Amino acid sequence: MPMRDSVDDHVDLWMPIVPDLDPDVEGAITRMHKISAHLRKVRERALADFDLQLHEYDTLQALGARDGRAAPSRLAADLGIAPNSVTGRLDGLAARGFVQRTPSEVDRRRVIVELTEKGRAAWLGAMSPQGEEEHRILGALTPEERRHLSDLLRRVMLLANPR
């Protein structure tokens, strides 16, 4: 029999109250919520340690995903925000020395936003504790189990949030 956790107690509490409750569905969903909340707290601590707001981190990460260079319109699309919203974000990040704007080599009317070394260090520094914690908690599983879990969650995700 597997070890019990706090979610097992939660399910036991609700079973008599909601007799048709599926304990496996309730257990899985509640565990996903608790793991997500735990990882959110880790992220918040990491952001605080690097004096970053979530929107700043997200913008630095979007730039990092584009090899540290992107047009503001590309960043806005990647972030799912209006182009004028990304301008405000970039102004704040530039003032902190995390990004710099340079004229486009193709069209001088456009700019390219680049991560500075300081911005890259802040982004990677805040990302590191998050990744370490993800690896720590999923280290309870073998590589095959992690792959299987990822595959199962993909199937669920496709129902919850189809492309």
C-alpha positions as a Python dict, from the first residue, in 0.01 Angstrom:
ca = {
    (1, 'M'): (0, 0, 0),
    (2, 'P'): (141, 345, -92),
    (3, 'M'): (232, 595, 176),
    (4, 'R'): (-43, 838, 273),
    (5, 'D'): (-25, 1215, 237),
    (6, 'S'): (-244, 1505, 344),
    (7, 'V'): (-457, 1467, 33),
    (8, 'D'): (-557, 1117, 142),
    (9, 'D'): (-693, 1275, 462),
    (10, 'H'): (-875, 1537, 252),
    (11, 'V'): (-1036, 1268, 36),
    (12, 'D'): (-1132, 1063, 345),
    (13, 'L'): (-1299, 1372, 491),
    (14, 'W'): (-1509, 1437, 181),
    (15, 'M'): (-1608, 1080, 90),
    (16, 'P'): (-1896, 1058, 343),
    (17, 'I'): (-2015, 1408, 248),
    (18, 'V'): (-2005, 1352, -129),
    (19, 'P'): (-2073, 980, -172),
    (20, 'D'): (-2025, 982, -552),
    (21, 'L'): (-1686, 1154, -521),
    (22, 'D'): (-1425, 970, -723),
    (23, 'P'): (-1130, 952, -482),
    (24, 'D'): (-879, 915, -765),
    (25, 'V'): (-1003, 1225, -949),
    (26, 'E'): (-1023, 1429, -628),
    (27, 'G'): (-682, 1304, -519),
    (28, 'A'): (-513, 1377, -851),
    (29, 'I'): (-664, 1724, -891),
    (30, 'T'): (-595, 1823, -530),
    (31, 'R'): (-235, 1702, -557),
    (32, 'M'): (-185, 1899, -880),
    (33, 'H'): (-319, 2211, -706),
    (34, 'K'): (-93, 2162, -405),
    (35, 'I'): (216, 2094, -617),
    (36, 'S'): (137, 2399, -832),
    (37, 'A'): (93, 2616, -521),
    (38, 'H'): (423, 2487, -381),
    (39, 'L'): (608, 2567, -704),
    (40, 'R'): (443, 2911, -717),
    (41, 'K'): (584, 2985, -367),
    (42, 'V'): (931, 2872, -476),
    (43, 'R'): (905, 3101, -780),
    (44, 'E'): (789, 3395, -564),
    (45, 'R'): (1086, 3348, -329),
    (46, 'A'): (1327, 3329, -623),
    (47, 'L'): (1180, 3643, -779),
    (48, 'A'): (1205, 3827, -447),
    (49, 'D'): (1569, 3718, -410),
    (50, 'F'): (1646, 3878, -748),
    (51, 'D'): (1417, 4178, -693),
    (52, 'L'): (1204, 4086, -994),
    (53, 'Q'): (833, 4123, -1049),
    (54, 'L'): (660, 3833, -1223),
    (55, 'H'): (594, 4040, -1538),
    (56, 'E'): (963, 4136, -1552),
    (57, 'Y'): (1070, 3774, -1517),
    (58, 'D'): (821, 3663, -1782),
    (59, 'T'): (954, 3926, -2022),
    (60, 'L'): (1317, 3831, -1958),
    (61, 'Q'): (1226, 3465, -2007),
    (62, 'A'): (1047, 3540, -2335),
    (63, 'L'): (1361, 3719, -2454),
    (64, 'G'): (1579, 3433, -2335),
    (65, 'A'): (1367, 3188, -2532),
    (66, 'R'): (1446, 3393, -2843),
    (67, 'D'): (1825, 3373, -2789),
    (68, 'G'): (1820, 3705, -2605),
    (69, 'R'): (1701, 3913, -2902),
    (70, 'A'): (1355, 3996, -3030),
    (71, 'A'): (1141, 4271, -3174),
    (72, 'P'): (895, 4420, -2924),
    (73, 'S'): (604, 4299, -3141),
    (74, 'R'): (741, 3941, -3123),
    (75, 'L'): (770, 3968, -2744),
    (76, 'A'): (416, 4101, -2717),
    (77, 'A'): (289, 3806, -2921),
    (78, 'D'): (493, 3556, -2717),
    (79, 'L'): (363, 3705, -2393),
    (80, 'G'): (5, 3733, -2517),
    (81, 'I'): (-13, 4104, -2436),
    (82, 'A'): (-82, 4419, -2633),
    (83, 'P'): (220, 4579, -2804),
    (84, 'N'): (182, 4900, -2603),
    (85, 'S'): (194, 4692, -2282),
    (86, 'V'): (528, 4542, -2375),
    (87, 'T'): (668, 4893, -2429),
    (88, 'G'): (606, 4979, -2063),
    (89, 'R'): (768, 4655, -1952),
    (90, 'L'): (1071, 4717, -2168),
    (91, 'D'): (1105, 5074, -2040),
    (92, 'G'): (1124, 4944, -1683),
    (93, 'L'): (1368, 4665, -1772),
    (94, 'A'): (1589, 4906, -1969),
    (95, 'A'): (1595, 5148, -1675),
    (96, 'R'): (1723, 4862, -1458),
    (97, 'G'): (1989, 4769, -1714),
    (98, 'F'): (1831, 4430, -1794),
    (99, 'V'): (1763, 4499, -2162),
    (100, 'Q'): (1884, 4737, -2428),
    (101, 'R'): (1719, 4853, -2747),
    (102, 'T'): (1916, 4876, -3069),
    (103, 'P'): (1803, 4985, -3415),
    (104, 'S'): (1716, 4699, -3647),
    (105, 'E'): (1982, 4626, -3907),
    (106, 'V'): (1705, 4558, -4161),
    (107, 'D'): (1469, 4850, -4091),
    (108, 'R'): (1600, 5151, -3899),
    (109, 'R'): (1245, 5245, -3793),
    (110, 'R'): (1228, 4927, -3584),
    (111, 'V'): (1420, 4825, -3276),
    (112, 'I'): (1549, 4497, -3146),
    (113, 'V'): (1544, 4430, -2774),
    (114, 'E'): (1841, 4244, -2631),
    (115, 'L'): (1907, 4090, -2292),
    (116, 'T'): (2207, 4245, -2122),
    (117, 'E'): (2442, 4032, -1914),
    (118, 'K'): (2275, 4179, -1604),
    (119, 'G'): (1932, 4082, -1738),
    (120, 'R'): (2047, 3732, -1831),
    (121, 'A'): (2199, 3686, -1484),
    (122, 'A'): (1876, 3796, -1313),
    (123, 'W'): (1660, 3573, -1535),
    (124, 'L'): (1879, 3265, -1499),
    (125, 'G'): (1935, 3333, -1129),
    (126, 'A'): (1562, 3341, -1060),
    (127, 'M'): (1498, 3042, -1285),
    (128, 'S'): (1758, 2818, -1120),
    (129, 'P'): (1588, 2759, -783),
    (130, 'Q'): (1262, 2684, -964),
    (131, 'G'): (1425, 2423, -1184),
    (132, 'E'): (1612, 2273, -891),
    (133, 'E'): (1288, 2233, -696),
    (134, 'E'): (1109, 2079, -994),
    (135, 'H'): (1391, 1825, -1028),
    (136, 'R'): (1394, 1761, -653),
    (137, 'I'): (1025, 1679, -625),
    (138, 'L'): (1010, 1478, -948),
    (139, 'G'): (1321, 1296, -832),
    (140, 'A'): (1079, 1076, -636),
    (141, 'L'): (1007, 911, -973),
    (142, 'T'): (1228, 708, -1203),
    (143, 'P'): (1300, 854, -1547),
    (144, 'E'): (1045, 612, -1696),
    (145, 'E'): (784, 718, -1441),
    (146, 'R'): (849, 1086, -1515),
    (147, 'R'): (803, 1022, -1887),
    (148, 'H'): (483, 828, -1818),
    (149, 'L'): (352, 1106, -1590),
    (150, 'S'): (430, 1366, -1855),
    (151, 'D'): (249, 1158, -2117),
    (152, 'L'): (-56, 1115, -1893),
    (153, 'L'): (-69, 1484, -1810),
    (154, 'R'): (-39, 1568, -2181),
    (155, 'R'): (-354, 1364, -2250),
    (156, 'V'): (-539, 1547, -1973),
    (157, 'M'): (-402, 1883, -2087),
    (158, 'L'): (-523, 1830, -2443),
    (159, 'L'): (-878, 1793, -2310),
    (160, 'A'): (-850, 2090, -2074),
    (161, 'N'): (-666, 2324, -2309),
    (162, 'P'): (-664, 2208, -2669),
    (163, 'R'): (-429, 2405, -2888),
}
